[in-house]
Each structure stands twice: as C-alpha cells, then as structure tokens.
Amino acid sequence: MSKIINQPVLVITDRKALPSRFFWYKRWLNVDNVLEHWKDTGRWWDGENEKVFFRLQVKEGGIYEIFSDLVKRQWRLYKVYD
C-alpha cells in the first residue's frame, strides 16, 4: 500500500546523480538502495515536464518514491510505501 505525498524535498545526490539522502518530515533519510528508476513524460499534452523517478529503500526503514522535474530542476517526494 502507498500514500501519495507530492511535496518538495531537499535531495543530495552522489557522483552518478543518484539520490543518496533526502530531507523530509524534519529529518534526513539515507538511501540504502535504489530499487528502481525511470523517466516519465507525464501528461505532456497538458504541459507536464519530463521527470526522473526513483524508488528508494532507506536505511532508517521504509520505501519512498521521489522524482526530479528536469525542466524546473526541483525534487519532490511523490509516494511513501507502507
């Protein structure tokens, strides 16, 4: 089960531009494993920008999905899995 959050987050990336940690809910979460990553064009006909999604397992426990909007250069926490 998952819950859509879709809120801005601060993300630190490694040398390969993969997320290594992110700040959410007043704390830093450290990425243990990148489970999946993919690009999505979204609803381009409505003007949505291309995004790169990452499904992450964090060391503190839990699975999170974040994305980077490639045009706006913004990171957002999209989804939290139970």
C-alpha positions as CSV (number, residue, x, y, z in Angstrom):
1,M,0.0,0.0,0.0
2,S,1.2,3.5,-0.7
3,K,0.3,7.1,0.1
4,I,0.8,10.0,-2.4
5,I,2.6,12.9,-0.8
6,N,3.8,15.1,-3.7
7,Q,5.7,17.6,-1.6
8,P,9.1,19.4,-2.3
9,V,12.1,17.8,-0.7
10,L,15.8,18.6,-0.4
11,V,17.9,15.9,-2.1
12,I,21.6,15.2,-2.0
13,T,22.9,13.2,-4.9
14,D,26.1,11.2,-5.4
15,R,28.7,11.5,-8.3
16,K,26.4,9.5,-10.6
17,A,23.4,11.9,-9.9
18,L,21.6,9.2,-7.9
19,P,19.9,10.3,-4.6
20,S,22.0,9.5,-1.6
21,R,19.8,11.2,1.1
22,F,16.8,13.5,1.3
23,F,15.2,15.7,4.0
24,W,11.6,15.0,4.8
25,Y,9.4,15.4,7.9
26,K,12.2,17.2,9.9
27,R,14.9,14.6,9.4
28,W,17.4,13.3,6.9
29,L,16.7,9.9,5.4
30,N,19.7,8.0,3.9
31,V,19.3,5.9,0.8
32,D,20.3,2.3,1.3
33,N,19.3,1.0,-2.1
34,V,17.9,2.4,-5.4
35,L,15.2,-0.2,-6.1
36,E,14.1,1.3,-9.5
37,H,14.5,4.4,-11.6
38,W,12.7,5.5,-14.7
39,K,11.8,8.5,-16.8
40,D,8.2,9.6,-17.3
41,T,6.9,12.2,-19.7
42,G,3.6,12.5,-17.8
43,R,0.7,14.3,-19.3
44,W,2.8,16.2,-21.9
45,W,-0.4,17.3,-23.7
46,D,-1.2,19.3,-20.5
47,G,2.3,20.8,-20.4
48,E,3.8,18.5,-17.8
49,N,7.6,18.3,-17.8
50,E,9.7,15.2,-18.1
51,K,10.6,13.7,-14.7
52,V,13.0,11.1,-13.5
53,F,11.6,8.8,-10.7
54,F,13.5,6.8,-8.1
55,R,12.0,4.2,-5.8
56,L,14.3,4.1,-2.8
57,Q,14.8,1.9,0.3
58,V,16.2,4.0,3.1
59,K,18.5,2.9,6.0
60,E,16.0,4.2,8.6
61,G,13.4,1.9,7.2
62,G,10.7,2.3,4.5
63,I,10.4,2.7,0.8
64,Y,9.9,6.1,-0.8
65,E,9.4,7.4,-4.3
66,I,10.9,10.7,-5.3
67,F,11.3,12.5,-8.6
68,S,13.2,15.2,-10.2
69,D,11.5,17.6,-12.6
70,L,14.1,18.0,-15.3
71,V,12.8,21.4,-16.5
72,K,12.1,23.1,-13.2
73,R,15.1,21.4,-11.5
74,Q,13.0,20.5,-8.5
75,W,12.9,17.4,-6.4
76,R,9.6,16.1,-4.9
77,L,8.7,13.3,-2.6
78,Y,5.9,11.6,-4.6
79,K,4.9,8.5,-2.6
80,V,5.6,6.6,0.6
81,Y,5.0,2.9,0.9
82,D,3.7,1.1,4.0
